[in-house]
Amino acid sequence: MAQTLDWDVVIDAISGKNVGMGVDEKALITTLGNSHKDHRKLFRKASKSFFEEDEERAFEKCHDQFVKHLRLEFSRFNNAVVMWSMHPWERDARVVKKALKKGDECYSLIVEVACTRSSEDLLGARKAYHSLFDQSMEEDIASNIHGSRRKLLVGLVSAYRYEGNKVKDDSAKSDAKILAEAVASPGEKAIENDEVVRILSTRSKLHLQHVYKHYNQIKGSDLLGGVSESSILNDALLCLLKPSVYFSKILNASLNKDADKGTKKWLTRVFVTRADHSDEMKDIAEEYNQRYGETLAQNIQEKIRGNYRDFLLTLLSKSN
């Protein structure tokens, strides 16, 4: 476990206080970047000025004033360090809330949280949402999103998927036939089909892998190739079936020299949410290398500067 740091010293360092007073930023990056999630939990518990305990829901959340300060003051490096130090449940809850505020173009963030997290982590994000915003995630989505996407998004965030290794192949074949008919039906959006919503929001990820295999056999073509890349359905399928592909595309977009400010922020989100899951981060890095012909580490080294670059590379090294 990484050495113990005084969280007040960490906050002073990343907020620009006490500059020139001997703060070793390289040591800060190394210690925090390599820290275990349980170590960061100790940070939060010991930092009453910045975090408070929600005893009912068993997690530590940021004080509202601290969050407001972050929005005004923090650089990409500072923001990445604080997001890394946040409880994962709070981080995901705030991602969903932000997506709802920004509207249509950000609904893929809701899909990302709902479909790439474990059942326990998604449940935790819903608990954090209660604590932070005094309403349920499902309620907020249903109130703010209308039309065909609402049913699917509510279904996805409400899921608590089975994570065992048993799959009923007959059921997978039946689900594949349903998807094949729904995707092919003229004049009907697949996400308006109750059976499609049921399959995507209740089936285990392993079951869906079997559905994917059977669909491709039935149709003689790839399910992902038959769905518009810009659709919520495509995002859901990618996140459920090939999360490493989804995240590698997000990273590539965020590292593009022509990326806008909002797209550049995706880089921080992917790193701070996936770095604790070393196997997932390793898969993402390998997919990125295969897809774009250069390593993720190499691209970050070339395109990102300063402490932010060093912190990202430290997080990436956790997957090695």
N, C-alpha and C positions, 0 to 999 in steps of 0.2 A: 504494500500500500504506500502511496506517495506520502512525503513528509507533511506534517501538520502545518497549515498556514493560518494566521489570524485573518478571518474574513474581512475585518475592517481594513486591514492593510491591503488586501486584494482589491477591495472596492476603491480605496484611495488611489491605488496605482492605476486602475483602468479608467477612472473618472478624471485623471489628470491632476489630482491633488498630490501634494508633497513631491512634485517633480524636482529632481536634483537632490533629493534627500536620501539617496542610497537604495532606492527600489531597484532590484535586479529583475528587469522585465523578461530576460531570457529564462531565468529560473522560474519566474511566475508562469510563463508559457509552458515550460516543461512539466512543472508540478501539476498545474491545473489540467493541462492537456492529457496527461497520463493518469489522471486521478480516476479511481473507481467510483461508480455511482453512489456507493455507500459513504465514501469519503465526502462527496458533495452534499450528501444529506446532513452530515455533521456540520458542514459550513452553514447550511440553512438554519439548522436548529440553534447554532451558536450566535446567529446574527439577527437579534431581535429588532435592530434598527431597520432592517430591510425585509425580513420575512416574519410571518406569523403562522402559528400552528392551527390547522383546522383539525381539532381532535376527533370530531364526529366522522370525518372522511379520511382521516389518517394521512395527511400530507401537509407540506409547508408551502405557503403561497407568498408571493411578493406583495408588499404593501402597495396600495394604489398610487401613492405619491411617488414611490420609487419608480414604478412603471412609467409614470408621466415624465419623470426626469430622464429616463432612458430615451424616450422618444425625442426629446429636445436636444440632448447633449451628446449622445454616444455615437462614436464612429463605428465602422463595420467591425473592427477588432473588438472594441468594448462591448458592442452588442452581441457578438459571437460568444465572448467569455461569459456574459451574464446569462444568455440563453442556455449555454452549456451547464451553468450552475443551477438553473431553475429545475424544479421538479418536472419530470417528463409529462405528467398529467396536466399540469398548468400550461406548459408549453403548447401542448396539442389543443387544449381548450381555447387558448388565445389565438391559435392559428385558425380554428373554425370560426371564432367570433369575427376575426379580421376578414375572413372570406365573405361572411354574410354582409359586413359593412361595405365591402368593395363591390359586391354584386356579381353579375353573370360571369365575368371573365376570370373570377377567382374560385368558382365552385369546384374546380378540380382539386383544390386544397382540402376540401371536405372529403372528397373521395379518397385522397391520399391518406388522410388520418384514419378514415374508416376501414380501408382495405389493406393497409400495409402494417398495421399494428397488431399485436397479439390480442386475444380476447380480453385478457386481464388489463392490458394497457388501454384499450378502448373503453372498457368499463371505468377505469380510473379517470380518463379524460372526461367522461360524462359526469362523474362525481365532482371533479374539479370545476366543471361548468356550472353546476349547482352552486358551489361555494363562491365562485367569482362573480357570477352574473344573476344570481337569484332566479333562475329558471332552468328548465332542462334544455339540453342541446337539441333534442328531438322537437320540443315545442318551438324553439326559436327558429329552427329550419323550416318547420311547417308553416310558421307565421310569416316568414319573409320570402320564401321561394314558392312560386306558383307554376302551374302548368305541369307538363309531363315529368319534369325532373324531380319534383317534390317527393313523389311516392318512392322513387328509387333512393334518393338521398336519405330520407327518413329511415327507410329500411336498412340501408347500409350502416348508418351510425347506431342503430338500435341492435345490431347483431351481437351475439355472443356465440361464436362459432366453436364447434367441436374441433379439438386439436389432436385427436388420437390418430392412429394409423390404420383404422379399419374403414373400408369403402365397400358399399354394395354396388357391384358393377352393373347390375340390371337397372338400378336407379340412375346411375350415371348415364347409361345408354338412353334411358327414357328422357332425362333432362337434356341430353344432346339433341334429340329429335325435336323437343320443344323449342330449343334455341334455333335450330336450323329452320324451322317453320317461321318463327317470329322474325328472324333477321331477313328472311327472303320475302315475307309478305308485303305486297305492294300497298302503299298508302297507309301503312301502320308502323308507327315508331315502336321499336322493340321495347323501349323502356315504359311504354304505356300498357304492356302486356303483364298482367298480374303474375303469371307463371314465371316470366323472366325475372321480375323483381323478387319473387320467392326464391328462385334458384340462387341468384347472386347475393342475396342478403341473409340466407340461412345455411347454405351448404358449406361444409368445411373446405379449406383451400386444397387439401389433397383430393377431395371428391371432385372439385372443379377442374383439377388437372386431368382427371379421368374423363370428365365431360368434354374437355378441350380435345383430348385425343380422339374420342368417339365422334365428335362433331367433324373434325378434319377428315376422318374416314368416311363418314356419311356424305359429306359435301365434296370431298376430293379437293378441298382448298382450305386455307388457313382461316380460322374464325376471325383473328385479328385483322386479316387483310380485307375482310368483308364489311368492316365497320369504319365509318368516317373517323379519321384521326383526331378531328377537332371536337368529337362528341364526348359527353359524360360517360356514355356506355363504353367507349374505347378506353377512357381513363380507368374506369372500374375494372375492365377485363385485364388491362396491362398490370394494374396494381395487384390484382388477385392472382394472375397467372405468371407474370414475368416482371416482378418488381425491380429487378436489376436493370432491365431495359428501360422501364419508366424513369428510374432515378438517373440513369446515364444520360438520357435525353434531356432531363431537367438540368443536369450539371453542364452539359454541352451548351445549352441555350444561355445559361448564366455566365459562362466563360467566353461567349462570343464577343468580339470587340465592339459590335454594334448593339449589344444588349442595353435596354433602357434601365433606369435606376431600380425599378420594381423587379425586373427579371434578374438583375445582379444579386438581389437579396435571396434568391432561391438557393444560392451557393451555401450561405450560412445555414439555412434551414435543413438542407440535406445532411450536411456534416454533423450538426449538433444533435439531430434526431437519430442518425444511423450509426454514429461512431461507437456507441456503447454496444452495438450488436456487431461484433467483429466479423462473423461469418457473412452477414449481409453486406457489410461495407467492402469486404474482400470480393464478393460476387459483383458488386457495383463497379469496383475498380477494374476487375477483369473484363466485364462487359464493355466498359468505356474504352479500354485498350483495344479490344477486338473490333468495336464498332467504328472508332475514330482514328485508329492507327497510331496512337500515342498514349503514353501513360497519363493517368490523372495527375500523378505527382509532378510529372514533367510540365504539364499544362499550367498547373498552379504556380510552379516555380517561375515560369516564363511570364505569366499574365498578372499575377498578384504581387503586391509589394509589402514590405515592412513586417510589423508584428502580426498583422492579419494573416499574411502568407505563412509565417512560421507556426502560427497556432493551427491553421488548417492542416499543414503537413504533419504536425504532431498528432492531431486527431486521426489522420489517415494512417499513421504508423501503428496505431493500435490494432489494425487489422492484419498486420504482417506476422 
